[in-house]
């Protein structure tokens, strides 16, 4: 499996502040890779460096086999970028924005209209073809921004906080699109501070805290790192109502015996037993030492 992104000690400083601190990672071809971390962790700065919008202070990186410092023009022609805030033009219509971006990326003139129409159809925006970008709903603006990033058919797509501010339906649609892009062989590099989103979408996840990677693994791999013994959820009933009991131990038999002993002592019956696995939330808290509330805090800081 080829590596689409490879970084070694990639660093970005702003004066005395270090936004990204010696970042070393590899992203495999065709995978969805999530950079997960609280706001201000350095996620956006990482994308800005990998797409040529910010110059690294130190370290090396290769994107699509090309050197980030020497070949950034060639890299830009082969990647798509969806920033957290759209870079499309309010006064241009949906179709005009797509044509304009196609021109910027050097899509042959004879192909531009067909590609724009196909993307409008794919994102269910045909009836908004002539509507100015500023008059589209937030979900439609996000969809068009993704469409514009795909018009030159990139091998690698960067998505910075793709579902921030979207309603539930729009966010679901965008997640489904990411899954389809993966099936089509497009490598997706996304940043997010939503644990559930990373858990649903990503093949692998890197946890970024204060510019440093503290863990990098598959979602199941991260969960396995914090699994300690077994945890069992037991439903007890006294005939009038149910009580939920959670017990943890090293052996399943011992945990179940403890549950039965508890039930007998309280004159209750065991009506249900299920084993519990660690969640990505459990892994995040254990591996980073941060609370989930930190992850969900409003975006702040300069990064």
Secondary structure, 3 states (H helix, E strand, C coil): CCEEEEEEEEEEEECCEEEEEEEEEEEECCCEEEEECCCCCCHHHHHHHHCCCCCCCEEEEEECCEECCCCHHHHHHHEEEECCCCCCCCCCEHHHHHHHHHHHCCCCHHHHHHHHHHHHHHCCCHHHCCCEHHHCCHHHHHHHHHHHHHCCCCCEEEEECCCCCCCHHHHHHHHHHHHHHHHCCCEEEEEECCHHHHHHHCCEEEEEECCEEEEEECHHHHHHHCCCCEEEEEEEECCCCEEEEEEEECCHHHHHHHHHHHHHHCCCEEEEEEEECCCHHHHHHHHHCCCHHHHCCCCCCCC
